[in-house]
Amino acid sequence: MIVNEIFYSLQGEGFLAGGPSVFIRLAGCPLRCKWCDTEYAQKQMAGQDCGIAEIVKTVQKLPGRFVVITGGEPMIHPELPLLTRSLKTAGKHITVETAGVVFMPDMLCDLMSISPKLSNSGNNSGFDLAVLRDLIGSYDYQMKFVVDSEEDLAEINQVIKKIGGVDLGKVMLMPQARTRDELLTKSPMVAELCKRSGFMFCPRLHILLWDNQKGT
């Protein structure tokens, strides 16, 4: 597997925000979101080729039980189920962060963190409805939408309706931001949308605490 970086930090987003976690960032992503904050991991070969045992060994040297597999887009790696199996054997809690472009069945994953990309990402299609249905039907999940403007709420509601069967209590809205200043500027708007819609507000603690530093 091509690993871009492995580091220890706090989970910045989702229902586990604030939890000390080891992050495994895999290289490669088929999407090119215009506001991507990890462009350095987009290319398929943007990292070092590592074996599963080597990755797990590195993770075990770092504190904590929580592991977040992110990218790039982790679900494009066919070896991912082997990695999650090895991490579970090592006693880890595993979150996989995905845009919802690929489905893998029977993977050992405690939380599937799904972030379908809206039109504000610049992608014509940042997700596959059939893939999203399979993901929410197979894994415990949270669904995070990046919000760039108030107009995004209508699209979010449309997407949720098209997917069908989404637990609305697991839907989160998070501000589009790559810097602390952008986060502070857009958070009040997103908070108002959450109050209007009933969706949860998703923090982005890593940006608030460390701005746009890599590996945080």
Secondary structure, DSSP 8 states (H G I E B T S, - for coil): -EEEEEEEEE--SSTTTT-EEEEEEE---S---TT-S-GGG-STTSSEE--HHHHHHHHHTSS-SEEEEESS-GGG-TTHHHHHHHHHHTT-EEEEEE-S----SS---SEEEE--B-GGGT-S-B--HHHHHHHHHHS-EEEEEEESSTTHHHHHHHHHHHH----GGGEEEEE--SSHHHHHHHHHHHHHHHHHH--EE---HHHHHHTT-TT-
